[in-house]
Amino acid sequence: MNINEKKTKEMLTGQLRRNAPPSLMLEDGTEVERVTVFTLLGVHISDNMNWAQHVNELASKVASGLYFLKQLNRSGASTEDLVCFLYLGHPNSA
């Protein structure tokens, strides 16, 4: 299996966070980046296994979409246009 060194990350959870061992090393001698939060398949995972980061990111996306829908509605867009935006035009749909 080939490892993409640029995308490889390390996260410590539980008691390992307190007594952190040295970072993992790749074959070329570089250290693996240690992170506290990363995104996997659109889900934000944090080292304390808390959903706060994920929920905040989703709330932000929903708020921006609602704001845009309100602006479209105020500009006189038809209901069909609003529904079209919801299902076809929004970058996070599908």
C-alpha positions as CSV (number, residue, x, y, z in Angstrom):
1,M,0.0,0.0,0.0
2,N,1.3,3.5,-0.9
3,I,1.0,6.2,1.8
4,N,0.4,9.7,0.6
5,E,2.8,11.5,3.0
6,K,1.1,14.9,2.4
7,K,-2.3,13.6,3.6
8,T,-1.1,11.4,6.4
9,K,-2.0,12.8,9.9
10,E,-1.8,11.5,13.4
11,M,-4.3,12.1,16.2
12,L,-3.9,11.1,19.8
13,T,-7.0,10.4,21.9
14,G,-7.7,9.4,25.5
15,Q,-4.8,9.1,27.8
16,L,-2.2,9.3,25.0
17,R,-3.1,13.0,24.8
18,R,-1.6,13.6,28.2
19,N,1.5,11.5,27.8
20,A,2.2,12.0,24.2
21,P,4.8,9.7,22.6
22,P,7.1,10.9,19.9
23,S,5.5,11.5,16.5
24,L,5.5,8.7,14.0
25,M,8.2,8.8,11.3
26,L,7.7,8.2,7.6
27,E,10.2,6.2,5.5
28,D,12.0,9.3,4.4
29,G,12.6,10.4,8.0
30,T,9.9,13.2,8.2
31,E,7.5,13.3,11.1
32,V,3.8,12.7,10.6
33,E,1.8,15.8,11.3
34,R,0.0,15.6,14.6
35,V,-3.5,17.2,14.7
36,T,-6.3,17.8,17.2
37,V,-9.1,18.0,14.6
38,F,-9.4,16.6,11.1
39,T,-12.2,16.0,8.5
40,L,-12.9,12.5,7.2
41,L,-15.7,12.1,4.7
42,G,-17.2,15.5,5.7
43,V,-17.2,14.6,9.5
44,H,-15.1,16.8,11.8
45,I,-13.4,14.5,14.3
46,S,-11.6,16.0,17.3
47,D,-9.1,14.4,19.7
48,N,-11.5,14.7,22.6
49,M,-14.3,12.9,20.6
50,N,-16.5,15.9,21.0
51,W,-19.1,16.8,18.3
52,A,-18.9,20.6,18.9
53,Q,-16.5,21.3,16.0
54,H,-18.7,19.3,13.6
55,V,-21.9,20.8,14.8
56,N,-20.5,24.4,14.5
57,E,-19.3,23.7,10.9
58,L,-22.7,22.4,9.9
59,A,-24.5,25.3,11.6
60,S,-22.3,27.7,9.7
61,K,-23.1,26.1,6.4
62,V,-26.9,26.0,7.1
63,A,-26.9,29.7,8.2
64,S,-25.1,30.8,5.1
65,G,-27.5,28.8,2.9
66,L,-30.6,30.3,4.7
67,Y,-29.2,33.8,4.4
68,F,-28.8,33.3,0.7
69,L,-32.4,31.9,0.4
70,K,-33.7,34.9,2.3
71,Q,-31.9,37.3,-0.1
72,L,-33.3,35.4,-3.1
73,N,-36.8,35.5,-1.5
74,R,-36.5,39.3,-0.9
75,S,-35.4,39.9,-4.4
76,G,-38.7,38.3,-5.6
77,A,-37.5,34.9,-6.8
78,S,-40.2,32.4,-7.3
79,T,-40.8,29.4,-5.1
80,E,-39.6,27.2,-8.0
81,D,-36.3,29.1,-8.1
82,L,-35.8,28.7,-4.4
83,V,-36.4,25.0,-4.6
84,C,-34.1,24.8,-7.6
85,F,-31.3,26.5,-5.5
86,L,-31.9,24.1,-2.6
87,Y,-31.6,20.9,-4.7
88,L,-29.4,21.9,-7.7
89,G,-27.5,25.1,-7.0
90,H,-26.2,24.8,-3.5
91,P,-22.6,23.5,-3.4
92,N,-23.3,21.2,-0.4
93,S,-26.3,19.4,-1.9
94,A,-26.0,15.9,-3.3
